Amino acid sequence: MFGRFLEIGVATSDIAASVQFYERLGFSQRMTSDSWPYRYGVLSDGRVHLGLHEHGLASPSVTFVLPDLRDALQPLRDARIEPEQTSFSDDRLHQALLRDPSGNAVTLLEARTYSPSPPGSTAQSVCGYFSHLSLPENDFDAARQFWEQAGFVALAEEDEPFPHMPLTSDHLNLAFHQRRTFDAPLLVFECAEVQATMLRLRALDIALSAHLPRGVDRRNGCLIESQSGPALLLLQAND
């Protein structure tokens, strides 16, 4: 009902600094279109695409492409999902902003804003294997109902490394965590050797946060705080 996943949209006041930050982590730039009237770039590790917007958009925002957007909004309204904002200007890309039950942003666009790359054309980042985007949710059941209408399938709740509900889809995996665990969205990665990864990050002068989500052991995980996007949580992969 929401269309095809495009990117995780991130607002930044300094796109050059944001690009440099993600490139140091091993992300690569994608070719973008001139869809936006401000500076815009896309960084990817081949699994997750981060859209950097030098603009004050709702951030982070899970962004989808939904053709014929104006007409496609009616089924959402029929499902009691009312857009918070819409823009159907003749000279700009049509878009709509939604919010899930806990206020996490979802953006619907009528067309793509960057060129896709062939699978396997981008190397994995220093952060490891991108696993999922984890969202803070007050009510897992209400959030599950909302995101299932976007094509996600909820799985059984898990307790490690902290209580969360995973959701899967063809192009992006999600999870829900309680705000008492961590009060903001997380980009979650799995590392074969997280301690070795931490040493490599320090060698790259990437600062590791003194704070971790509740329940994460410092021997098995670390957190990188981004100036412009969700924090990156790196976890030891299970054998």
C-alpha positions, 0 to 999 in steps of 0.5 A: 500500500505504501509502494516500493522502498527507496531510502531512509531520508536524513536531514542534514545542515551540512551535506558535505560533512555528512557525505564525508562521515558516511564515506569514512565508514565505507558507504558509496555515493549513488547517482542522483536526479535533480528532483529536489530544489536543494542539495541531495545525495545518496550513500549506500553499502549495497543493502541500505540507502541513506538519502541526505537532504540539505533541508529540514524534512522529517528525519529520519523518514522511511521513504517509498515510491508510490506512482500516481500518488494523488490517487493512491492516497485514497486507499490509505485514507480508507484504511484510516491512515491520513497524511500529515502533509501533502504536496502536489505542486506542478513544478515539484515532486509529488510527496506525502508525509505519514506518521506511524502510531509513535510518530516515526516518519514515512515519506511517499514520493511519486518517482525515484530520486536516484539511480539503482545500482546492480546487486553486488556492485557496492562493497560492505561498509566498515560497520558490517552487514546491515541488518535492519532499521529499529524504531522506538515504538510505544505500542508494538501491536499498533505499530505492527498494524501500521507497518503491515499495511506497508508490506512488512511481515511481523515475526515473533518477539525476541529478547536479545540483545534487548526486547524487540519485534522484528519485521521483514520485507523484500527490500528493508527489514525493520524492528521495534524497540521500547523507548526505555531501551533507546529513545531514537531510531537505530541502524543495526549492523552485524559484525563477524568480529565486533572488537576488531571492528571497534579497533578499526573505527578508532583507527579511522578516528570514528568516535564511539559513543559512551552510551549504548541501548539498554541491554547491550554488553560493551563486549558485544556491541558499540554505538556510533552517533551521527551528526545528521542521521540515526545512530549506528549500532554494531553488534557481534553476529551470532555464530 
